[in-house]
Amino acid sequence: MGSWNRLDLRVIRELVASPRIGITELAERLGVARNTAHARVARLERQGVVGLRGRAVDYTELGVEVTAFLTIQVAQGRLGSAIDDLVQVPYVLEAHGIAGDGDLLVRVAARSNRHLHEVINSVLACRGVIRSSTAVAMTDQIPYRVAPLLDAIERSLPD
């Protein structure tokens, strides 16, 4: 674990709750000096703990209604070229190297089930990709969140 403290976790919570918050408002909410808030945010961004702050996009509101997870098997030694090609597929939202069945877990979006078939074919055309299996998400039961994780980390900090 990094050298995080309660103020770092409070900064992260505020950035998650209000990604576009200004440094002055952040400092006011935290009860710290503006320079302190700025320095904490800059350090957390530099260390990659928080990314560039922006707005989350609900792509379903843009007519991209299907989310699916593809478990992909990649030929030995071809992971780099597979990733290079996957980055070029605009409907690939993220990819994670995994252990177990498959080499990559890839989250994709599609306009419809028919379009999902096209997206999967684009993924299968990537260099090094041997095969994939697909799980279509029907509903979001627990949307992406970090607050419970931050709570657990905070509880583990010494007083």
CORHUWO-V348192 format. One record per run of one state. SS is the DSSP state (2 for helix, 1 for strand, 0 for the rest). FROM is the first residue (numbers start at 1). TO is the last residue. If there is no record, write none. Layout:
BEGIN
SS&FROM&TO / SS&FROM&TO
END
This chain:
BEGIN
0&1&5 / 2&6&17 / 0&18&22 / 2&23&30 / 0&31&33 / 2&34&46 / 0&47&58 / 2&59&62 / 0&63&65 / 1&66&74 / 0&75&78 / 2&79&86 / 0&87&91 / 1&92&97 / 0&98&103 / 1&104&110 / 0&111&112 / 2&113&124 / 0&125&128 / 1&129&137 / 0&138&146 / 2&147&156 / 0&157&159
END
